Each structure stands twice: as C-alpha cells, then as structure tokens.
Amino acid sequence: MRRRRILQAAAAQFAVLAAAPASFAAGEPAARDIMERNFQASKIKSFRSDSTMLLVTGRDEKRERKTTTFVKLQPNGVDSKLLVKFHTPTDIKGTGFLQVEHIDGDDDQWIYLPALKKSRRLVANNKKDSFVGSDFSYGDISLPKVDLFNHTLLRSEVFDRQDCHVVESVPANDTVRANTGYGKKIAWIRKDTFIEAKVEYHDLSGRLLKTQATSNHKQVQADPPRWLALSREMVNHQTGHKTILRFDNVESGIDAPDEMFTIRYLERE
C-alpha cells in the first residue's frame, strides 16, 4: 500500500511538471515575478542627481539640457515621488516636472512652464506624449505598475555581455494601450540585478517605435540593494531622433522633505 501511494504521488508530480510552462520546469521565474523584481530594483529610498539630456536629430544636430532630479520613496515602499528641474538652455530654464506615484490609482503628474507662470496637471492620456520634447514619453519616466501589462517570458538571451530574461509585456486592456501608446514592449532584464538592459517599444499597429538601451549600471543603495542605470539612450526608429540621458553626481540617502514634492516647490524658479 505504501509503495502504491509513493508511485501515485510521483505520477501526480510528474503530471504537474509536464503541464507547466517550459520556463517553470527549467527553474526560471515566472514572467510577472521578473517584472515585479524589475519594478523594485530601482526603488531607491532617496537620491539627487545632476543630469544631462542630449537631444540628437537624424542629421546629428544636438541640443543639450541640464537638469536636477530628486527622488524619494514613499512610506509604503512602493510609490516614489520625483521632481525634475531644468536649468539650461535659456528657453527651457525653470521648467519643472513633478510626479507622485499611487499604486492603487493613477499617478499625479504636473508640468510647470515658466512662460505661463503656472503648473498644468497631466491626465492619464498624456502618458504617451513627449517628455519636454525628448524621445522619452511621460509614461517612460518611471516604470509602469506591473499589473497594467500581461507578461510572457520569451527566452533567455545575452545582451551587452549580460545574461537576461527576455519578457514581452502587452497592455492589460484598451485603456492602457491608449494611455501609453504602446501595443507591446519587449524587455531584456538582467538576471543578476533585474535592471532592464534594453527595451523595445512597439506602436499600436505593431511596428517597432523606439528602443531604449541602458548602461553604466551602479548600485546606489546597499540595504536593500538598489540599482540605477546612469546612462539611457532612447532611439525613435520612426523619426530618426534619439535622446541620451545621463545621471551625473548621484547622491543617495539624501534628506528630501515632503515639501519638495509639491506644486508650490515645483513653481519656484
């Protein structure tokens, strides 16, 4: 009787493994788990950075912008607050962007334009719009909530000498499609840090729209370990334009009071 029970249990376990996806049977994590770890990998408690944004046209004409970025993690350990202030060139000096994330609802986003002397609140549909004339959209500024997309683990692959999970993410519904402007994304997620090394963005008709490549990954927080890609390059394949974003002089663990992440502070010039 005992032998029969052992054989039955073994047969049942074999049936479960046979029915499981290949990635599960091979010991790979589930696609959603990979993207959840990717979402958490850059959730730094607080940091400040002087940043350079380089806009490059298809004719290799360049425009450089200088910014200061502040980020602070909210008490729930999931949502972040982000403030970006532009310093140069003159025509964009004083422009600011404020984002307050909400895991249980739409994020709050505001853009301050000095010429108008007031802030404008962005709505969910603005996420697909260009971030201050760059090739990043407002929705690209931070990683989206994991459950806004359905994720599929496609394969493992080496990119830039790093072992990566390759994950396809498709909007969970038509509202997400409309707000992001993406029909799908394919991300190369590093297996060691879970930072994205590369992301392909496809438009609503399925054509490749943009590719983002990240480099110079740096651990900026020890407990828990958190990482930041100090260089990001977003190429728009349909316009020939690209934007290079570099984080300089990153200082983590700074004192960032909540008052800094308010409209009143955003409008200070």
C-alpha positions in Angstrom: 0.0 0.0 0.0 2.8 2.4 0.9 4.6 1.7 -2.3 1.4 2.3 -4.3 1.0 5.7 -2.6 4.6 6.7 -3.4 4.1 5.8 -7.0 0.8 7.7 -7.2 2.4 10.8 -5.7 5.4 10.6 -8.1 3.0 10.2 -11.1 1.0 13.3 -9.9 4.1 15.4 -9.5 5.3 14.4 -13.0 1.9 15.4 -14.5 2.2 18.8 -12.9 5.7 19.4 -14.3 4.7 18.1 -17.7 1.7 20.6 -17.8 3.8 23.5 -16.5 5.4 26.1 -18.9 8.9 25.3 -20.1 10.3 28.2 -18.1 8.8 26.8 -14.8 10.1 23.3 -15.5 13.5 24.6 -16.2 13.6 26.6 -12.9 13.1 30.0 -14.5 11.0 32.5 -12.5 7.6 33.5 -13.8 7.4 36.5 -16.1 5.3 38.5 -13.7 7.8 37.8 -10.9 10.6 39.0 -13.1 8.9 42.3 -13.9 8.0 42.8 -10.2 11.6 42.4 -9.3 12.5 44.8 -12.1 10.0 47.3 -10.7 11.6 47.1 -7.2 15.2 47.0 -8.4 15.4 50.8 -8.7 13.1 51.8 -5.8 15.8 53.9 -4.1 14.9 55.4 -0.7 16.1 58.9 -1.9 18.6 60.4 -4.3 19.7 63.6 -6.0 21.3 63.8 -9.4 22.6 66.5 -11.7 21.6 65.2 -15.2 22.4 65.9 -18.8 19.8 65.3 -21.6 21.1 65.3 -25.1 18.6 65.5 -28.0 20.0 64.4 -31.3 18.2 64.8 -34.7 18.5 62.4 -37.7 21.0 65.0 -39.1 23.1 64.6 -36.0 22.2 68.1 -34.7 22.5 68.2 -30.9 20.8 70.2 -28.2 21.9 69.8 -24.6 19.8 70.3 -21.5 20.9 70.3 -17.8 18.6 69.2 -15.1 18.5 68.3 -11.4 16.5 65.3 -10.3 15.2 64.4 -6.8 13.5 61.1 -5.9 12.1 60.0 -2.7 10.4 56.6 -1.8 7.1 56.9 0.0 6.4 55.1 3.3 4.7 52.2 1.6 8.0 51.2 -0.1 6.4 51.0 -3.5 5.5 54.5 -4.7 8.0 57.2 -5.4 8.0 61.0 -5.7 10.0 62.6 -8.4 11.0 66.2 -9.2 12.9 67.3 -12.2 14.0 70.9 -12.7 15.5 72.2 -15.9 18.4 74.8 -15.7 19.7 75.2 -19.3 19.3 76.3 -22.1 17.6 79.6 -21.6 14.4 78.8 -23.5 13.6 75.9 -21.1 15.2 77.2 -17.8 12.8 77.0 -14.9 10.6 74.3 -16.5 9.8 71.6 -13.9 8.1 68.2 -13.7 6.6 66.6 -10.6 5.3 63.0 -10.3 3.7 61.4 -7.3 3.0 57.7 -7.8 -0.1 55.8 -6.5 0.0 52.0 -6.6 -3.8 51.9 -6.2 -4.7 54.5 -8.8 -3.4 57.0 -11.5 -0.2 58.8 -10.7 -0.3 62.6 -10.2 1.8 64.4 -12.8 2.3 68.2 -13.3 4.4 70.2 -15.7 5.4 73.8 -14.8 6.1 76.2 -17.7 7.7 79.5 -16.7 6.2 81.4 -19.6 2.7 80.6 -18.3 3.7 81.1 -14.7 1.6 78.1 -13.6 1.5 74.4 -13.5 -0.6 72.2 -15.7 -1.8 68.8 -14.4 -1.4 66.0 -16.8 -4.1 63.4 -17.3 -3.6 59.6 -17.9 -3.8 60.1 -21.7 -0.8 62.4 -21.6 1.5 59.5 -20.6 2.2 58.8 -24.3 3.2 62.4 -25.0 6.8 63.5 -25.4 8.5 64.4 -22.2 9.6 68.1 -22.8 10.4 67.4 -26.4 12.5 64.3 -25.8 12.1 60.8 -27.1 11.0 59.7 -23.7 7.3 59.9 -23.0 5.9 61.0 -19.7 5.0 57.3 -19.1 8.6 56.3 -19.7 10.0 58.4 -16.9 9.3 55.7 -14.4 8.5 52.0 -14.6 4.7 51.3 -15.0 2.8 49.3 -12.5 3.4 45.6 -13.2 -0.3 44.6 -13.5 -1.0 47.2 -16.2 0.5 44.7 -18.6 0.3 40.9 -19.2 3.8 39.4 -19.2 5.2 36.4 -21.1 8.8 35.1 -20.6 10.0 34.5 -24.2 13.6 33.3 -23.6 16.9 33.9 -22.1 19.5 35.8 -24.1 22.8 37.6 -23.6 22.7 41.4 -24.2 25.7 43.6 -23.7 27.6 40.7 -22.1 24.8 40.2 -19.5 22.5 37.2 -19.1 19.0 38.5 -19.5 15.4 37.3 -19.2 13.5 38.5 -22.3 10.0 39.4 -21.4 7.1 40.5 -23.6 4.6 42.9 -22.0 1.2 43.6 -23.6 -1.2 46.2 -22.2 -3.8 44.5 -20.0 -6.7 46.5 -21.5 -7.6 49.1 -24.2 -7.2 52.0 -21.7 -3.6 51.1 -21.0 -3.0 50.8 -24.8 -4.5 54.2 -25.4 -2.7 55.9 -22.5 0.7 54.5 -23.2 0.5 54.4 -27.0 2.2 51.0 -27.0 0.9 47.8 -28.4 3.6 45.8 -26.6 7.1 46.1 -25.0 9.9 43.6 -25.0 12.4 44.0 -22.2 15.8 42.4 -21.6 16.0 42.1 -17.8 19.4 41.4 -16.3 19.3 38.1 -14.3 21.8 39.4 -11.6 20.2 42.8 -10.8 16.8 42.7 -12.6 17.6 46.1 -14.1 16.4 46.5 -17.7 19.3 46.5 -20.1 17.2 47.1 -23.2 13.5 47.7 -24.0 11.8 47.7 -27.4 8.5 49.6 -27.7 6.0 48.8 -30.4 3.3 51.1 -31.5 -0.4 50.3 -31.7 -0.1 48.9 -35.2 2.7 46.5 -34.1 5.6 48.4 -35.7 8.8 48.9 -33.8 8.6 52.5 -32.5 11.5 53.0 -30.1 14.4 51.2 -28.5 15.9 52.1 -25.1 19.4 50.8 -24.1 20.8 51.4 -20.6 24.4 51.2 -19.4 26.7 52.1 -16.6 24.5 50.3 -14.0 25.5 51.3 -10.5 24.5 50.0 -7.1 23.5 53.2 -5.2 21.9 51.6 -2.1 23.1 48.7 -0.1 20.1 47.8 2.1 18.1 46.6 0.3 20.2 46.6 -2.8 19.0 49.1 -5.3 20.4 50.0 -8.7 20.4 52.9 -11.2 21.3 53.0 -14.9 23.4 56.1 -15.1 23.0 56.3 -18.9 19.9 55.7 -21.0 19.6 56.1 -24.8 16.2 56.2 -26.4 16.1 55.9 -30.2 12.9 56.6 -32.2 13.1 54.4 -35.3 10.3 56.2 -37.0 11.7 59.7 -36.8 15.5 59.0 -36.7 15.7 61.1 -33.5 17.3 60.0 -30.2 17.7 61.2 -26.7 20.6 60.4 -24.4 20.0 60.8 -20.6 23.0 60.7 -18.2 22.8 60.9 -14.5 25.8 62.7 -13.1 26.9 63.2 -9.5 24.4 60.8 -8.0 24.0 61.2 -4.2 21.8 58.6 -2.5 20.3 58.7 1.0 19.7 62.5 0.9 17.3 64.4 3.1 14.4 65.1 0.8 11.5 66.7 2.8 7.9 66.1 1.5 7.6 69.9 0.9 10.0 69.5 -2.0 7.5 67.4 -3.9 4.7 69.9 -4.0 3.3 72.2 -6.7 4.5 75.2 -4.6 8.1 74.0 -4.8 7.7 73.0 -8.4 6.8 76.6 -9.3 9.9 78.0 -7.6 12.4 79.5 -10.1 
